[in-house]
Amino acid sequence: MTDITSEPGLVVPEQRGTEPLLPAELRGCPATVRGVMVTRAQVAEGRLKIPCANGYDHFEFDSYITRNGRLVPVFAWIDRTRIAE
């Protein structure tokens, strides 16, 4: 995961053979991560599942905000699950 909040005006290069990544913000997360890079498909799906320690933090699309003239999706934390052993 990449913290995008420390890099204003972040330019996300397109990658060959994969979908380009876009910055997104996370809100309400118990961890310290506030930003991640996501694909358009993940934004369209409206849910994120991000590995964190021994489990996953789950986020749901909440809204868009404007950063440097661009719309940035915001995902709100909804749950944390643990990895089964």
PECORDA-V459767 format. One record per residue. PHI is phi in whole degrees, -180 to 180 (* if undefined). OMEGA is omega as a letter, one per 20 degrees, with the letter a starting at -180 (999 if undefined). D_CENTER is the distance of its C-alpha to the mean C-alpha in whole Angstrom. Layout:
PHI|OMEGA|D_CENTER + PHI|OMEGA|D_CENTER
//
This chain:
*|r|8 + -118|r|9 + -84|a|9 + -84|a|9 + -69|a|12 + -90|a|15 + -124|r|15 + -65|r|16 + 71|a|17 + -56|r|14 + -102|a|16 + -104|a|14 + -73|r|17 + -75|a|17 + -113|r|18 + -67|r|21 + 77|r|21 + -135|r|17 + -73|r|15 + -63|r|14 + -97|a|10 + -125|r|9 + -73|r|7 + -142|r|4 + -106|r|6 + -114|r|6 + -127|r|10 + 78|a|12 + -76|r|11 + -66|r|14 + -80|a|13 + -86|a|13 + -71|r|9 + -113|a|8 + -144|r|6 + -142|r|4 + -106|a|5 + -131|r|5 + -95|r|9 + -61|r|11 + -62|r|12 + -66|r|9 + -64|a|9 + -64|r|12 + -67|r|12 + 85|r|11 + -139|r|9 + -127|r|7 + -128|a|9 + -114|r|8 + -60|r|12 + -151|a|13 + 54|a|17 + -103|a|19 + -165|a|16 + -135|r|13 + -98|a|11 + -110|a|10 + -129|r|8 + -126|r|10 + -57|a|10 + -117|a|12 + -169|r|12 + -117|r|12 + -126|r|13 + -103|r|15 + -129|r|15 + 54|r|17 + 79|a|19 + -120|r|15 + -78|r|13 + -120|r|10 + -71|r|8 + -117|r|8 + -113|r|7 + -99|r|10 + -66|r|10 + -123|a|13 + -170|r|15 + -130|r|15 + -122|r|17 + -104|r|19 + -77|r|20 + -75|r|24 + -95|999|26
//
